[in-house]
């Protein structure tokens, strides 16, 4: 069966409050229709993952795009390996990230 392209299920914006503390916070918008299962039911628990939007050109565009993520076990890596993984993630285009299957996400 052919793997479907990952579709964004939401977006997230980084904000700073206008009070004297200038607290950082995030606003999140989710498309619940994208999260529902094939029968139109909302699952009890949904795992999500957010990727930075490197193509943001206007304030109204999201800082992060949110995708459904399947829970899986991860292998512990060394700090050096973590740095290499971070470098890979920082150099990927949004199209490359969108085309990844869950098993191929490098971070």
N, C-alpha and C positions, 0 to 999 in steps of 0.2 A: 504494500500500500504506500502510495507516494506521500511523503511528509508535507503537511500544509505549511505555508509561510506564516510565521508568527505575526499576529496583528496586535497592535497596541490596544489595551483595554482601558487605558486611562492616561492621565497626565498629572504632573506635579510641578508646582512653582515654588521657588525659594523666595521668602519674603522677609522683610525687616520691619518690626513694629515701629510706630512713630513716637513711642514714649521715650523718656530719657535713657532707658536701658538699651534701647534699640535691639530688642530680643529677636533672634532668628527663628523663623517657623516656616512650615510648608503648608500650602493648600493643595488638596488632591481632588481630582474629578475622575470618577470611574463610570464606565459604560456598562451597566449591569447586564445588558443584553449579551455583551461579549463574554461575560463571566458565567452565564447560565449554561447548564448542560444541554444535551441534544433534545431533551424533553421539555425544556423551558423552565426547569427547576433551579433555584439558587442553591448551590452547595452550602453545607453547613460551615465549611472552612475552605478558604481559597488562599493559595500561596502565590504571592506576587513578587516581582523583581522590577527594579527601576534602573534605567540606564540614562546617563547624562545625554542631553540633546545638544550635540556639537554643532548642529545646524541652526540654532536659534539666532534670528536676526532682528526680532522685534520683541518688546516686553510682553506682548500678549501670547507669544509662543511659549510652550512649556520648557522649564529647565531640565525636566526628566520625562521620559516616556515609560509607562508602566505596562508590563506584560504578565500573563499567567505563567507560573513556574511550577514544575512538578517537583515534589520533595524527593530528594535522593541523598545518599550518603556521600560525603566528601572525604578525600584522603588528605590528611594533615600534610602541609608543605613546610619547607624551611623558609626563613625570612628572605633568603636570596631568591628562592623560587617564587615567593609572593611578589617580590619586586619585579621579576620578569613577567609574571602574569599581569601585573598592573600596567607595565609598559605595553604589552600586547593590547589590552583593553583600551588604553589611551590613544592608540594609533588606528583603531578600527573605525571605519565609516559607519554611519547609521544603516546604510543598505547592507553592509556586511553583518552587522549585529542582527538586523531584521531577518537575514537569510539563515542564521544559525539555528540548528536544532537544539533542543535542551541539552543533549549530550556534548555539544560543541561550544557552549558558552565558556570563554576562557577565564572567567573570574566569578 
